[in-house]
Amino acid sequence: MATSYSTTTILFLLLLIAFFNFNQTQAGNRNPNSVVLGLIRSSTSFPIPKLSKYSRKRLSEVSDMIEPLRPIRDGYLITLNIGTPAQVIQVYMDTGSDLTWVPCGNLSFDCLDCDDYRNNKFVGTFSPSHSSSSVRDSCDSSLCIDIHSSDNSFDPCVEAGCSLSTLLKATCSRPCPSFAYTYGEGGLVTGTLTRDNLRIHGSSPDITRDISRFSFGCVGSTYREPIGIAGFGRGVLSLPSQLGFLQKGFSHCFLPFKYANNPNISSPLSMGDVAISSNNNLQFTPLLKSPMFPNNYYIGLEAITVGNTSSAEVPLNLREFDSEGNGGMLIDSGTTYTHLPEPFYSQLLSMLQSLVTYPRATDVETQTGFDLCYGVPCPNNRFTNDPFPSITFHFLNNVSLILPQDNYFYAMSAPSNSTGVKCLLFQRMDDSNYGPAGVFGNFQQQNVKVVYDLEKERIGFQPMDCAAAAASQGLHKN
């Protein structure tokens, strides 16, 4: 994210930097984990000033945290209890970004190009004026500097209007300036960085703890982003980073989308020791580190098998980065469908076409934008286990993940006249050499336990009935 300044401001900053270098004064250490924004991101390192009074220590020493996740049509919602008294806001869980933000203002929140979400019951808003513990973050806090992706630690306070004398003395207490945060699909949010109490659950629903001074974006206007987001990336702004879980990890088991909008069932999101212990049955693939996007989670794809047929050779950029840090496969809970690059994607389609004998439903392909749709027989107007070929993803370290069939060929609507239509829910990666070469989306992660073991820098997979796992943890409502 770039910020523009006038020539006078730039000269002032250069003089200020020269003054501090002359006096051998440093604001702090370089930060290697700068903000990462969506699929199209920029990475910048910058000096960290003296911590403000709101960021003197880690917010939490909680060893475990379990929160319910609810599926909706294109992602998974986590409930945040923010403020005093607590206001309940549901937001997307997104491993592909850092910032946690919530819609702010009852009548003032405005979302452009969000017609599909008008009157959506999940779009809740937060009111800072109704919370006695809500405060604006300070311009000199490390999180304010991070969200502005500043090359100079004094920039946010200069933008806030602090005087030179307060900058030199580190006494400026002005609030963090408003920010703009972008996402790879073109989404944009603007707001202010706010701190307030966050209530979380421990290892059981009966155990709760209030985390003071949790930092999040209070967003008043957005473009194509109607629902708030909980960032689970590796940057300092992310929710697991602020709660101290990046040294351990987290795990989730996404319910199938057939449970979307069902208020009586949710699935567990676990963080801390409980997330990474007792994982003997998982297969682990190493996390890859992108020099361009260090806050993202990357894995390496070696092959895709269709039935008993080996796939065409997977391009190297799905498991390696180029000299500029582009490539790798991003694993992202905030992207719905898996994206694969050309020509590999078209080769996968050709393999499926050669093995599937059902008639093509080209009219549905035109309506939905998916590339392979088939009409399948439905005796008594009920879908059965159709004999589609299996699809297996082969990741680095000899990890093989056989996808549940509903994770790739999915029913587009209820059957009629003893026939239904199922479509392949993969998509073509945008034709660009910038950023990840592919994305492993949340739809293909359904009914799979996914463990982010950040202590050992690896990600584990295990097929699982996530609804049954949720029931065993008391996440079903009678």
VENTADA-V655731 format. One record per residue. N is the residue number from 0. RES is the residue in one small letter. PHI is phi in whole degrees, -180 to 180 (999 if undefined). D_LAST is the distance of its C-alpha to the last C-alpha in whole Angstrom. Layout:
# VENTADA-V655731
n={N | N}
res={RES | RES}
phi={PHI | PHI}
d_last={D_LAST | D_LAST}
This chain:
# VENTADA-V655731
n={0 | 1 | 2 | 3 | 4 | 5 | 6 | 7 | 8 | 9 | 10 | 11 | 12 | 13 | 14 | 15 | 16 | 17 | 18 | 19 | 20 | 21 | 22 | 23 | 24 | 25 | 26 | 27 | 28 | 29 | 30 | 31 | 32 | 33 | 34 | 35 | 36 | 37 | 38 | 39 | 40 | 41 | 42 | 43 | 44 | 45 | 46 | 47 | 48 | 49 | 50 | 51 | 52 | 53 | 54 | 55 | 56 | 57 | 58 | 59 | 60 | 61 | 62 | 63 | 64 | 65 | 66 | 67 | 68 | 69 | 70 | 71 | 72 | 73 | 74 | 75 | 76 | 77 | 78 | 79 | 80 | 81 | 82 | 83 | 84 | 85 | 86 | 87 | 88 | 89 | 90 | 91 | 92 | 93 | 94 | 95 | 96 | 97 | 98 | 99 | 100 | 101 | 102 | 103 | 104 | 105 | 106 | 107 | 108 | 109 | 110 | 111 | 112 | 113 | 114 | 115 | 116 | 117 | 118 | 119 | 120 | 121 | 122 | 123 | 124 | 125 | 126 | 127 | 128 | 129 | 130 | 131 | 132 | 133 | 134 | 135 | 136 | 137 | 138 | 139 | 140 | 141 | 142 | 143 | 144 | 145 | 146 | 147 | 148 | 149 | 150 | 151 | 152 | 153 | 154 | 155 | 156 | 157 | 158 | 159 | 160 | 161 | 162 | 163 | 164 | 165 | 166 | 167 | 168 | 169 | 170 | 171 | 172 | 173 | 174 | 175 | 176 | 177 | 178 | 179 | 180 | 181 | 182 | 183 | 184 | 185 | 186 | 187 | 188 | 189 | 190 | 191 | 192 | 193 | 194 | 195 | 196 | 197 | 198 | 199 | 200 | 201 | 202 | 203 | 204 | 205 | 206 | 207 | 208 | 209 | 210 | 211 | 212 | 213 | 214 | 215 | 216 | 217 | 218 | 219 | 220 | 221 | 222 | 223 | 224 | 225 | 226 | 227 | 228 | 229 | 230 | 231 | 232 | 233 | 234 | 235 | 236 | 237 | 238 | 239 | 240 | 241 | 242 | 243 | 244 | 245 | 246 | 247 | 248 | 249 | 250 | 251 | 252 | 253 | 254 | 255 | 256 | 257 | 258 | 259 | 260 | 261 | 262 | 263 | 264 | 265 | 266 | 267 | 268 | 269 | 270 | 271 | 272 | 273 | 274 | 275 | 276 | 277 | 278 | 279 | 280 | 281 | 282 | 283 | 284 | 285 | 286 | 287 | 288 | 289 | 290 | 291 | 292 | 293 | 294 | 295 | 296 | 297 | 298 | 299 | 300 | 301 | 302 | 303 | 304 | 305 | 306 | 307 | 308 | 309 | 310 | 311 | 312 | 313 | 314 | 315 | 316 | 317 | 318 | 319 | 320 | 321 | 322 | 323 | 324 | 325 | 326 | 327 | 328 | 329 | 330 | 331 | 332 | 333 | 334 | 335 | 336 | 337 | 338 | 339 | 340 | 341 | 342 | 343 | 344 | 345 | 346 | 347 | 348 | 349 | 350 | 351 | 352 | 353 | 354 | 355 | 356 | 357 | 358 | 359 | 360 | 361 | 362 | 363 | 364 | 365 | 366 | 367 | 368 | 369 | 370 | 371 | 372 | 373 | 374 | 375 | 376 | 377 | 378 | 379 | 380 | 381 | 382 | 383 | 384 | 385 | 386 | 387 | 388 | 389 | 390 | 391 | 392 | 393 | 394 | 395 | 396 | 397 | 398 | 399 | 400 | 401 | 402 | 403 | 404 | 405 | 406 | 407 | 408 | 409 | 410 | 411 | 412 | 413 | 414 | 415 | 416 | 417 | 418 | 419 | 420 | 421 | 422 | 423 | 424 | 425 | 426 | 427 | 428 | 429 | 430 | 431 | 432 | 433 | 434 | 435 | 436 | 437 | 438 | 439 | 440 | 441 | 442 | 443 | 444 | 445 | 446 | 447 | 448 | 449 | 450 | 451 | 452 | 453 | 454 | 455 | 456 | 457 | 458 | 459 | 460 | 461 | 462 | 463 | 464 | 465 | 466 | 467 | 468 | 469 | 470 | 471 | 472 | 473 | 474 | 475 | 476 | 477}
res={m | a | t | s | y | s | t | t | t | i | l | f | l | l | l | l | i | a | f | f | n | f | n | q | t | q | a | g | n | r | n | p | n | s | v | v | l | g | l | i | r | s | s | t | s | f | p | i | p | k | l | s | k | y | s | r | k | r | l | s | e | v | s | d | m | i | e | p | l | r | p | i | r | d | g | y | l | i | t | l | n | i | g | t | p | a | q | v | i | q | v | y | m | d | t | g | s | d | l | t | w | v | p | c | g | n | l | s | f | d | c | l | d | c | d | d | y | r | n | n | k | f | v | g | t | f | s | p | s | h | s | s | s | s | v | r | d | s | c | d | s | s | l | c | i | d | i | h | s | s | d | n | s | f | d | p | c | v | e | a | g | c | s | l | s | t | l | l | k | a | t | c | s | r | p | c | p | s | f | a | y | t | y | g | e | g | g | l | v | t | g | t | l | t | r | d | n | l | r | i | h | g | s | s | p | d | i | t | r | d | i | s | r | f | s | f | g | c | v | g | s | t | y | r | e | p | i | g | i | a | g | f | g | r | g | v | l | s | l | p | s | q | l | g | f | l | q | k | g | f | s | h | c | f | l | p | f | k | y | a | n | n | p | n | i | s | s | p | l | s | m | g | d | v | a | i | s | s | n | n | n | l | q | f | t | p | l | l | k | s | p | m | f | p | n | n | y | y | i | g | l | e | a | i | t | v | g | n | t | s | s | a | e | v | p | l | n | l | r | e | f | d | s | e | g | n | g | g | m | l | i | d | s | g | t | t | y | t | h | l | p | e | p | f | y | s | q | l | l | s | m | l | q | s | l | v | t | y | p | r | a | t | d | v | e | t | q | t | g | f | d | l | c | y | g | v | p | c | p | n | n | r | f | t | n | d | p | f | p | s | i | t | f | h | f | l | n | n | v | s | l | i | l | p | q | d | n | y | f | y | a | m | s | a | p | s | n | s | t | g | v | k | c | l | l | f | q | r | m | d | d | s | n | y | g | p | a | g | v | f | g | n | f | q | q | q | n | v | k | v | v | y | d | l | e | k | e | r | i | g | f | q | p | m | d | c | a | a | a | a | a | s | q | g | l | h | k | n}
phi={999 | -99 | -120 | -100 | -131 | -74 | -61 | -62 | -65 | -64 | -61 | -60 | -66 | -63 | -63 | -64 | -63 | -61 | -61 | -71 | -65 | -63 | -92 | 52 | -107 | -118 | -83 | 160 | -85 | -69 | -103 | -81 | -117 | -74 | -63 | -122 | -116 | 56 | -81 | -115 | -132 | -122 | -121 | -136 | -107 | -157 | -73 | -104 | -78 | -57 | -63 | -75 | -67 | -94 | -140 | -83 | -150 | -60 | -68 | -140 | -120 | -69 | -87 | -139 | -152 | -131 | -128 | -77 | -115 | -119 | -79 | -124 | -66 | -139 | -179 | -131 | -101 | -114 | -93 | -108 | -107 | -119 | 100 | -133 | -68 | -66 | -108 | -96 | -129 | -99 | -136 | -68 | -86 | -135 | -79 | -97 | -150 | -107 | -67 | -96 | -140 | -131 | -64 | -119 | 93 | -70 | -105 | -89 | -68 | -132 | -121 | -86 | 57 | -128 | -61 | -66 | -109 | -58 | 62 | -71 | -70 | -86 | -84 | -94 | -126 | -109 | -115 | -60 | -69 | -95 | -118 | -74 | -107 | -82 | -140 | -75 | -69 | -83 | -67 | -100 | -76 | -63 | -73 | -63 | -62 | -65 | -69 | -92 | 45 | -80 | -80 | -136 | -64 | -90 | -56 | -60 | -73 | -64 | -63 | -77 | 95 | -71 | -81 | -60 | -64 | -71 | -65 | -65 | -92 | 55 | -116 | -70 | -116 | -69 | -72 | -62 | -63 | -60 | -122 | -127 | -127 | -112 | -123 | -63 | -84 | 102 | -71 | -148 | -130 | -130 | -179 | -123 | -81 | -125 | -120 | -161 | -71 | -124 | -96 | -124 | -100 | -85 | -76 | -148 | -60 | -81 | -102 | -129 | -147 | -94 | -101 | -83 | 62 | -71 | -100 | -153 | -87 | -97 | -104 | -102 | -149 | -142 | -125 | 63 | -131 | -80 | -120 | -62 | -136 | -103 | -75 | -115 | -72 | -101 | -82 | -67 | -78 | -67 | -63 | -64 | -67 | -67 | -91 | 84 | -100 | -68 | -79 | -117 | 151 | -154 | -148 | -147 | -137 | -75 | -65 | -61 | -69 | -66 | -92 | -57 | 69 | -87 | -74 | -96 | -145 | -144 | -121 | -84 | -110 | -112 | -135 | 94 | -59 | -66 | -79 | -113 | -96 | 54 | -116 | -68 | -94 | -90 | -101 | -113 | -113 | -71 | -76 | -98 | -105 | -87 | -68 | -90 | -125 | -69 | -88 | -96 | -104 | -119 | -129 | -109 | -99 | -100 | -165 | -129 | -104 | -111 | 61 | -102 | -102 | -72 | -76 | -63 | -59 | -75 | -62 | -60 | -71 | -87 | -141 | -139 | -107 | -82 | -63 | -99 | 95 | -85 | 116 | 80 | -107 | -78 | -99 | -142 | -74 | -92 | -108 | -72 | -112 | -69 | -114 | -127 | -81 | -83 | -85 | -59 | -61 | -65 | -64 | -64 | -61 | -63 | -63 | -66 | -60 | -73 | -107 | -97 | -102 | -68 | -71 | -70 | -105 | -66 | -65 | -71 | -60 | -66 | -71 | -96 | 88 | -80 | -93 | -135 | -128 | -132 | -84 | -120 | -68 | -133 | -57 | 59 | 57 | -130 | -72 | -117 | -77 | -70 | -80 | -74 | -65 | -71 | -126 | -121 | -94 | -112 | -101 | -58 | 76 | 60 | -93 | -118 | -117 | -82 | -73 | -57 | -58 | -67 | -83 | -133 | -99 | -126 | -70 | -82 | -163 | -67 | -70 | -146 | 53 | 61 | -139 | -136 | -125 | -122 | -123 | -77 | -100 | -113 | -138 | -79 | -70 | -56 | -76 | -152 | -92 | -101 | 85 | -67 | -82 | -156 | -135 | -97 | -86 | -71 | -64 | -80 | -98 | -65 | 53 | -135 | -77 | -118 | -115 | -95 | -87 | -77 | -65 | -105 | 56 | -154 | -126 | -110 | -130 | -153 | -57 | -158 | -79 | -69 | -67 | -66 | -64 | -66 | -63 | -67 | -102 | 73 | -98 | -96 | -107 | -77}
d_last={47 | 50 | 52 | 55 | 58 | 61 | 64 | 65 | 62 | 62 | 66 | 64 | 62 | 64 | 66 | 64 | 63 | 66 | 67 | 64 | 65 | 69 | 68 | 65 | 62 | 59 | 56 | 54 | 53 | 52 | 48 | 47 | 44 | 44 | 42 | 41 | 40 | 38 | 40 | 43 | 44 | 47 | 47 | 49 | 50 | 52 | 53 | 50 | 52 | 51 | 48 | 47 | 46 | 42 | 42 | 44 | 41 | 38 | 35 | 33 | 34 | 30 | 30 | 26 | 24 | 20 | 19 | 16 | 17 | 16 | 18 | 20 | 23 | 25 | 24 | 21 | 20 | 20 | 20 | 23 | 23 | 27 | 29 | 30 | 28 | 25 | 25 | 22 | 23 | 21 | 24 | 25 | 25 | 29 | 31 | 34 | 35 | 35 | 35 | 31 | 32 | 30 | 31 | 33 | 34 | 32 | 35 | 37 | 35 | 36 | 35 | 38 | 38 | 34 | 34 | 31 | 29 | 30 | 27 | 25 | 22 | 21 | 25 | 25 | 28 | 29 | 32 | 34 | 36 | 33 | 33 | 35 | 35 | 36 | 39 | 41 | 42 | 45 | 48 | 49 | 46 | 45 | 42 | 44 | 47 | 44 | 43 | 46 | 47 | 50 | 53 | 55 | 53 | 54 | 54 | 50 | 52 | 55 | 53 | 52 | 55 | 56 | 60 | 62 | 62 | 59 | 58 | 61 | 59 | 56 | 55 | 54 | 51 | 50 | 46 | 45 | 47 | 44 | 43 | 43 | 40 | 40 | 38 | 40 | 38 | 40 | 38 | 39 | 38 | 40 | 39 | 40 | 39 | 37 | 36 | 33 | 31 | 28 | 25 | 23 | 21 | 23 | 21 | 18 | 16 | 18 | 21 | 23 | 26 | 28 | 31 | 34 | 36 | 33 | 35 | 34 | 35 | 35 | 35 | 37 | 38 | 37 | 38 | 35 | 33 | 30 | 28 | 28 | 29 | 28 | 31 | 31 | 34 | 37 | 39 | 39 | 37 | 34 | 31 | 31 | 35 | 34 | 32 | 34 | 32 | 35 | 37 | 34 | 31 | 28 | 25 | 23 | 21 | 20 | 18 | 19 | 20 | 18 | 15 | 17 | 16 | 12 | 11 | 7 | 9 | 12 | 15 | 17 | 21 | 23 | 26 | 29 | 29 | 26 | 26 | 30 | 30 | 29 | 30 | 32 | 31 | 31 | 34 | 36 | 38 | 40 | 39 | 42 | 44 | 45 | 48 | 47 | 44 | 43 | 40 | 38 | 37 | 39 | 39 | 41 | 41 | 44 | 43 | 40 | 41 | 40 | 40 | 43 | 45 | 45 | 45 | 48 | 49 | 47 | 49 | 49 | 48 | 44 | 45 | 48 | 49 | 52 | 54 | 53 | 49 | 48 | 46 | 43 | 40 | 37 | 34 | 32 | 28 | 29 | 31 | 29 | 31 | 34 | 38 | 41 | 44 | 47 | 49 | 46 | 43 | 46 | 47 | 43 | 43 | 46 | 44 | 41 | 43 | 46 | 43 | 41 | 42 | 40 | 42 | 41 | 39 | 42 | 41 | 37 | 39 | 41 | 38 | 36 | 38 | 37 | 40 | 39 | 37 | 37 | 36 | 35 | 34 | 31 | 32 | 30 | 29 | 26 | 27 | 28 | 29 | 32 | 35 | 35 | 37 | 35 | 35 | 36 | 37 | 39 | 39 | 42 | 42 | 41 | 38 | 36 | 33 | 32 | 30 | 27 | 29 | 26 | 27 | 31 | 31 | 28 | 28 | 29 | 27 | 26 | 29 | 32 | 35 | 33 | 34 | 32 | 33 | 32 | 33 | 34 | 32 | 35 | 37 | 41 | 42 | 44 | 48 | 48 | 50 | 48 | 45 | 43 | 44 | 40 | 37 | 34 | 31 | 27 | 27 | 28 | 26 | 23 | 22 | 24 | 24 | 27 | 29 | 31 | 33 | 36 | 37 | 39 | 39 | 37 | 34 | 32 | 30 | 28 | 26 | 22 | 19 | 17 | 14 | 14 | 16 | 13 | 11 | 13 | 14 | 10 | 10 | 7 | 4 | 0}
